[in-house]
Amino acid sequence: MGKKIKINQPEIFFSLVILMAGLFLIIITPTGANNDEETYTARIFEMSLGYLIPNSFLGEGRNYPVALISDSYRQDVNLWPVDVPTWIEQAKVKINWNNRDFDSLENYKTRAVYFPTLFILQAPVMRFLGLRLDLPVVFLYYVIRLSYLLIYLILVFLAIRIIPYGKWLLGVVAVAPMSLITATSISPDPIIFGVCFLFIAWVLFLIKNSTLPISRKQLIITCAIILAVCTLKPNYIFLLLLLFALPNKGFLRKWDVAILLIVCLLGVGISLGWTYLASRVVVNQLDMATDSMSQFWSLFTEPQIFIMSISQALANNSITYLHQMIGTSGYNYWPLPITVYIFYPIAIVLAFYSEENKNTLTRRQRSIFVLIGLMNVFVVFMLFYIANTPIGSNTIIGVSGRYFTPFLPLLLLPILITKPVKKMRCFLFGLLGLISIIVIATLFMAYHVVCGGFWFSGQACKLPYYKNWGPETFISAGLFKGSALSQNIIIDCQTISHIEIWPMKNYEKDKNILLNLRTGDGDLISTSTFSTNDIITNDWYSVDIPDVVGMKGTAITIEILPSGKQDLSQFALGVFPTNEYTKGELFIKDGTTGKSSTVDNDLIFRYLCEKP
C-alpha cells in the first residue's frame, strides 16, 4: 500500500481544481475569445518558424495564415453563439502551410514583444501540430491552451508546496475565476501569474528557514527564480525588491549578497535590453503613438497631472478593477453572475480561517511586503499612463484588474494572523467548487447558447450584440418625403416583441413614423406607428410591435418610413459607419427617384427576445 494522500493537502486540492475547471474552460471557450489570444498566437506562429524578434517575419508582407484568425471569436462583430454546426465547420479549418497560396495569407503584425521564454514551449507545438501534421486550428488552440494550463498548474503546485504559511490563501488567489480563465488562454499571463506566486512563496520559504546561512542549493534556486521573474513583462522586475525582506544578519554572507546583486542586475539588463530591442521593431511597424516620451518626462515636470489621472482612474473604475480581478470573460464581453462577486470574497475570508501555520513575518517584513505590493500596482498605472494614455487625458487608459492579481498575495499574506477554525476547509472546498461550476456554466451559456449571456445577468435579451459599440462614430440617415430605410435581418429567437432604434436628430413635432416588419418576400407581418413627440435622441427608442412568433432562423425586413407621405427632413436615425450586422443588409430608398440601393452600413437596431 502506498502512502495515502490527505485530502486536506492544499497543493493537491488546488491542483485538482485548476485541472478540472481548466479542462472545461479550454474546450468551451471559442478560439480567440480570451484576452489578446490572436496577437499571442501570431507570436507563437512566428517563433515556430525560427524568428525570435517579433514581426521580423510577419512584418515582411502577407505571411500570416488567414486560418489562424478567420474563425476567431474576436472577429465576430455580433458575438453570435458558437453552436454545434458552427463548431463542426470551424473544425475543418486548417493552416495548410505546405499548400498555401496568396489568398490563404494576410498582413498581420503582433503586439506581443515579450521575452521568448514565455512562448518557447508553445512554438514547437505550433510547428509540429499546426504546420507539419496540419491539425485543425480549433484543436491547435486547445493543445496550446493546455500547455499553458499545465505550466500554471505546476508553478502553483510548487508555490503552495513550499510556502511556509498562507497555503490556503495563495491557493484561493490561484483559483480565482480570473486566474482560471487566464490560465486556460493562449497568453504569457499563466506563466507570469505562476512565476510571481512561486517567487513570493520562495522568499517566504527563505525567511522561514533563515536560522542557518543560506545553502548553495537555496542560492542557486533563488538565482534561477530571479532570472525567471526578469523574463516576464518588464514591470515585474520591481517584484525583486521583495528580496529586501530577507534577514540581513546570519543568513546572507557578503558573497551571497554579491551573487544575488549580480544576478538581479543581469536579469534586469536582459529584461530591459530585450524590451528595447523588440519594441523598436514593433513601434516602427505598427506606427504606435510617439507621445510616450512626452508622457514619461511629464512624470518629473508635471507630476500633479499623473497624480490627478491615477486618482480619477481609481475613483471611476475601482469597482470595475475589482470585478476584473475576481473574474470576467475575455474582453469583458460577458459578465459573470453577481453571486460570483459575492462568493469569492467570502472564499478569501474562509481561507484566512483555514490556515494552520502561523505568520512569522516581523513588522518590518510585513511592511516591505505591503509596500512592494502597492508599488507594483502603482507601476502598472504608471506604465499605462506612459504607453497607452493620450496626452491631456484626465484618466489612465487600458488598465485591467487582472494585472493586479500577481500582487494580491503581497497585500493579503502580511495580515494573515487569524487562528484556524475547525471544518472551515470543508466550507471552503464547497464554495470554491460552486464558484467554478457557476463560472463554467455561465461561460458555456454565453458562448454557445442564444441569449445565454443574458440568463445569469438578469438583463433582457436584446439582439444583435454589438461588439464595436461607439456612439461617437455613428452617422445619420434622414427620412425625407418618399424615403425609407429597410434593414434585412435573421431572427435568432422564437418570439420578439419590440424593435429598438437609435434616433440621432429630431426637430419634428406632431409627425408620425411607420415601422413595418415584412417577410423575405415582402409580405407585411405587422405595422407600428410612433410619434416624433416621444423621441429622445442619441439613446435607444423602443417601438412596441405585435409579437412575432415562431420565426426563428427566418429572414424579415425592418422597414422605417414617414407616415402618410410626410416630410421628416428634420429627423434622422443612427446608422453604423461600417457593416456591423453580419446577417443582413441595409437598403435606402431615395425620396426623389424612388430607387432603393444597398449600402455598406447597417441600421442601428436591436430586437427584444421574449422566447429564445
N, C-alpha and C positions, 0 to 999 in steps of 0.2 A: 504494500500500500504506500502511495506517495504521500507527501505532506499535504494536508488539507488546507486549501486557501480560505482564509477567513473572509466572509462576505463584507466585513466592515473595513477591509483594507481599501483606503480611498483611491490609490493608484489603479487598482483593479476595477473598482466600481466606475470611476470616471472614464477610464479607457473603454469600458463596455458601452457607456452612454455615447461617447464620441463615435465609436464604431457603428453601433446600431442606428443611431439617428443619422449619422453621416451617410451611410449607405442609402437610406431612403432619400435624403436631400440630393445626393448625387444624381439619382435617377429621375426624380420628379421635377428638378429644375431644368427648364429648357436651355438649349445652347445659347450662350451669350447673355443670359438673364442676370448673372451676377455682376457686381461692380467691375467694370473695366476688363472683362474677360476677353473681349475682342482684341484689345491692344496687347495684352499679355500673351494671347495665343499667337499673335503675329511675331512677337519677340521670340517665342519658343520655336516657331517655324523657321525664322531666320537663323537662329543658333543651330538648329538641326542640320542646316546646310554648311555649317562651319564658320559663320560670321558672328563674332562676338560683339563688335561695335554696332549698336542699334542703327538701323537704316543704312548700313554700309552695303546691303544688298537690296533691301526694299526700296531705298531711295533712288535707285538707278532706273526706275521705269515700271512698266507693268510686269511685276514679278510675284504678285501675291495671288494665290488661288482664290477665285471667286467662291468656291465651295466652302471655304472656312468662314465666310461671312454671310452668304446668301440666305441661310435659314436662321440667322441669329435673331433671338427674341428682341434684341435691342433695335433691330432694323424695322420691326413691325410698328408702324406709327399708331396703330389702334390696339395693340397688345391682345389680339384675338387668342382664345384658348387653343392650346395645342392638343387637339383630340386625337383619337387613335388613328383615323385615316391620315391626318396631317403628319403624325409621327412616322407612320409607315412610309410616306413619301419622303420625309426627311432622311430616313434610314437608308435610302437609296443613293444619297448624295455622297460622292467620293472626291478626293482631290485629283485623282488621275494624273499624277505628276509625270509619269512616263509617256502619257499621250496628250499632254497639254497643247492648247493652241491659243491664239490671240484672245478669243472670246472667253476662255476659261481663266484669264488672268486680269488683274486690275491694279491700279495705283493705290497703294496703301502704305502709310508710314506710321510706325508705332511711337507712342509716347513713353514707353517703358524703357527708361535709361538706367535701371538699377543694376547692381553688380551681377555678373553672370552666374554666380553660385546659386542665386535664387531660382534659376531656371535650368541649371546644368543637368539635373536628373531627368527632367521632362523632355529635353531636346532629343536624346536617343529614343525615347518613346515615340515622339513625333516622327523621327527619321525611319524607325523600323515599322511601326504600325501604320502610320499615315502615308509615307512615301514609298516604302518598299512593299508592304502587304496590302496597301490601298484599303485599309479599314474604313468603313463609312464614318463620316465626320461626327455623327452623333455618338458613336461608340468611342471614337478618339477622345472626345470631350470627357466621357465617363472615365476612361482609363487615366487621363491626366489629372482629373479631379481626384480620383482615388489615390494617386501618388502623393498629392499634397495632403490629403486626409491622413494617410499613413505616416507621413513625416510629422505632421502635427500631433498625432496620437503618440508617437514615440517620444517626442520632445516633452509633451505634457506628462506622460508616464514617468519619465526621468525626473522632471521638476518636482512632481508630487512625492516621488520616492525619496529624494534627497533633502527636501526642505524639512528642517527640524520641527517646525510648528507652522500652523496655518495651512495644513494639508487640505482640509475640507473647504476652507475659504478660497484657496487657489483653485481647487477643483471646480467650485461653483462658478468662478470667473471664467474658467476654461470651457465650461459647457453652457455659457450664456447663449441664448438664441443667436445673437450676432456672431459670437465666436464659432458656433457650429456652422452657420451659413457661410462665414468666411473660410472656415477650414475645408469646405467642400466646393470651393471655387477655384478656377484657374487664376491664381494670383500669388504674388510673393507674400501676402499677408499671413497665410498659415505658418510659414516658416518664421516670419517676423514675430508673430504672437508667441510661438513656441520657444524661440531663442530668448526672447525677453523674459518669459516666465522662468526658463531654465537659468538664466543669468541671475535673476533675483533670488531664486531658490539656492543657487550655489553660493552667493555671497552670504546668505543666512546660514548655510551649512558651515562655511569657514568661520563665521562669528561664533557659532555654537561650539566648534571644535578648536578654539583658539587658545586653549590652556597650554598646548605644546606648540613649538615653532612649526610653521608650515612645512609639510613634507615635499619632496621633489615631485612626487606624483600629483599632489594637490596643486603645486605651482604650474606644472605642465598643463593640467586640466584648466586652470584659471586662464593661462595664456591662450589656450585654444578657444575658450568661450569668449574671451575679449576679442579675438580676431573674428569670431563668428558674428558678434554684435556689430563690428565695424564693416561687415559686408552686407548689412541690412541697408535700409534707406539712410541717407547721411544724418538726418536729425537724431537717430538713435545713438549716435556717439556720445551724446550728453548723458546717456544711461551709465557710462563708465565712471561718472563721478560718484556712483554708489560705492566704489572701492574705498572712498574716504571713510566709510563706516567700519572698515576693518580695524581691529585693535592695533595701535601703533607701538605697543611695547610687548616684548616677549613672544610675538607671533611672526612678524616680518623682520628679517635681518636686513642689513643695508644692501647686500647684493640682491636679495629678494625684491626690495623696493626698486632697485635699479633695473632689474629684469622686467618687472611689471610696467615701469615707466617707459622703457624702450619699446615693449610690445604695444602699449597704448599709443605711443607716438607713431609707430609703424602702421598700426591699424587705422588711425585717423588719417595718416598720409595716404594710405591705399584708398580709403573711402572718398576723401576729397579729390584725390587725383583722378580716380575713375569717374566721379561725378563731373568734374571739369571736362575730361576728355569726351565722354559720351554726350554731355549736354551741349557741347559746341556743335556737334553734328545735328542733334535734334532741333536746337533753336534755329539753326540756319535753314534747315529743310522745312520746318513747319511754320516759319515766319512768326514765331511766338513774339509776344509783346516785348518791346525794348525798354519798358519803363521800370524794370526790376531794379536796376542800379539806382535810379532816382528814388524809388521806394526805400532801398537799403540805406542810402545816405540820409534820408529823412528821419530815420530812427535816431540819428545823432543831432541833426539840425532842428528838427521839429518833433521831438518825442511825444509832445502832447497830442498830436494827430493820431499816432498809433494807439496811445492810451485811450483816447476817445473812441477809436474804431473797435478796439477789443472790448471796451465797456458796452458799446452798442450791440456788438455781436452776442455777448453774453446775456444782455438784457432781453434781446429779441428772440434768441434761439436756445436758451438753456434747456427748456423742455424738449425741444427737438433733438438737441445733442444727447440728452438722457435717453430718449426713445431710441435713437440710433445706436447708442452704446449697448442698450439692452437687446435690441433686435429690430430690423426691418428687412424687407425683401430688397433685392438688388435695385439700386437707383431709387429706392423708396416708392416704387410704383404701387405696391400693395401693403397697407398697414397690417400689423398683427392685431389680434383682439386685445381689448383693454385689459382683459384678465391676465395676459402675459406681463403687462407692465405693473400689475398689482402683485402677482405671484412671485415674480423674480426678485424684487427687493425683499420679500418675505423669506425667500430661499437664502439670501445673503445673511439675514438676521439669524436664521436657523443654523447656518454654517458657523457663526460666532459661538453658538452654544453646543457645537458638536466636537470641538477641539479638545484633545486630551493633553497635549504637550503645552507647557507654559511659555509665554513670551519672555525671552531672556534679554531682549534689547535694552540697553541703557537709555536714559533720557536723551543723551547726545545722539545715539544711533537712530532713535525714533525720529528725532528732528531732521536728521540727514535724509532718512527715507522720505518723509513727507515733503521736505523742501525740494528734493530732486524730482519727486513725482510732479509737484506743481511746476517746477522749472521746465520739465519736458512737455507738459500741457501748454505752457506759455510759448515754448519754442515752436510748437505746431502752429499756433496763431501767428507767430512772427513770420514763419516761412510762407504761409499762405498770404500774409499781408504783402510780403516782398514779391512773390512769384505769381500770385493769382488775382490780386486786388487792384483795380484801376486807380490811378491817381485821382484823388478827390472824393473817393467813396467814403461814406461815413460808417461803414461796417467792414467786416472781413469776409471775403467770398471763398467758398469751396471747402470749408472745414466740415468734417463729418464726425459724429460722436464716436464712430468705431475707431478713429485714430487714437482715442484715449484709453482704449481697452488694455493695451500692454502696461500702462502705468497705474492701473487701478489697484493691483496688489501693493504698490508702494504707499498708497494712501490708506488702505484698509488694514494691512498686516500690523503696523505700529499700534493700532488702537485695539488689537485683539487681546483683551485682558479678562474676558469672562471665563467662568467655570463651566465645564460640560454638564449638560442636563441629560439624565437617563432617557433613553429611547428617542432622543431628539433626531438621531440619524434616520430612524425609520420614517419620520415625517419628512425629512429632507429627501430621502430616496423617492418617496411617493410624489412629492411636489415637483422635483426635477423631471421625473418620468412624465407627469401630467403636462408640464410645460412643453416638453419635447413633442409629445403627441399632439398638442394643440398647434404648435408651430408647423409640424409636418402636415397635419390635416388642412390648416389654413393655406399653406403654400400650394398644396395639391389642388385645392379648390380654385385658388386664384389663377393658377397657371393652366388648368386643364378643363374647367367647367364654366359654361356660360353663366355670367353673373356670380361666379364663385368668389371673386374678390370682394363682393359686397355682403356675402352671407354673414360673416363674422363681425362686420363693422357696424351693422345696424343702419347703414345708408341704403336709400332706394337704388335699385339697379337702373342706371341710365347709360345707354349705349348710343354710339360708339364711345370708347375710351380714347381720349386724345393724349398721346404721349407728349407731343410738341405743342404744349399749350402756352401761348404768348399773346395776350390781348393787344399788346403794343404793336404787334405786326399785322393785325387784321386790316383788311381793306373793305370798302363798302360797295354794295351793288344796289342801285336805285330801282324804284318801282314806278317808272314813268307810265303814262297812259298807254295801254295796249301791251305793256311788257309783262313778262312772267319769268320766275325762276323755277326750274324743275330739277330736283336732285333725285337721281336714281339710287335706291338703297336695297340691301338684302336684310330682311327681318331675321334677327337671330334669337328670338324668343317666341313663345306661343301666343301671348297676349300683350298688346301695347295699348296705352290709354291716353298718353299725352305726347305732343311733339314740342320740343323746346327750340327756340331760335334766338339769335343774338342781334337785336336792333342796334344800329350804330348812329343813326341820325333820325330825329323825329321832330319836325316843326309843323306837323299837320295836326289839325283839330277836327273832330267830328267826321273823320274818314274811316272807312271800313276796308279790311283786308280779308281775302279769302285764302284759306289753306285747304287744298284738296288732296286726298290720297287716291291714287289711281293704280290699277293693276299694270303689269308689264305691257298689256295690250291696249292700255289707255282707258279702260272702263273705270267709271267712278266708284270708289269704295265708300268714301264718306267726304263730307264737306263741313268746314267750320268757319265762322266769321268772328273776327275780333276787331276792336276799335283802337284807333291810334291814341285815344284819350287815356288809355290804361297803361301805356307802354313807357317803361323806363329804359333809357339807352345804356349800352355797354354793360349789360347784365343779361342773364338768361330770362326769357319770357316764355311762359308755358301756355300752350294752346290746348285746351281740352278737346278731345275727339271721341267719337263713339268707339268703343272697344273694337280693336281689330284682332280677331280670334282665329287661332288655328292656321296661321300662315307662316310658321317658322320655316326659314330657308327659301321663301319665295321673294320675288322681286316686286317692289312697288315704287311709285314715284311720289315725292312730296312736291306739290305744285303750289307756289305762292304768287298771287297776283292781286292788283287793285280790284275792289268790288264795284260792279256796275259801271265799268269804263271810267272810273275816276282817275284823276291825275295825282299821283303821290310823289311828285318830284322832290318834295322836301322830306321824304322818308327813305331810309336805306337799311338794308340788312347786312350783317357781317359775313364776309367770305374769307376763307383762308388764302394766303398768298401763294400756297403751293397745294399739291394734291395730298390732303390729309385724311382722306377716307378711301380705303383701298377696294371697296366693294361696289363702287358706283361712280357716276359722273354727274357734273353739273351742266345743265343746258340753260342758256339765257336767250329769251325771246326779245328781239328788238321791237320796241313800241312803234317805230316808224315804218320799218319794212315788213314786220310780221314774221321774219325769218328767225329760226332758232339755230344756235350754234353751240357746240360743246367747248368748254374752256378747261384749262389745266388746274383750275381751282376747285374747291368744294365749299358748299354751303356749310356754315357753322350751325350744326343741329345735333340733337340727340333725342332719343325716344325713351319713354319710361316702360320698362318691362314689368308687367304685373305677374306673369307666369313664365319664368324662364323655360 
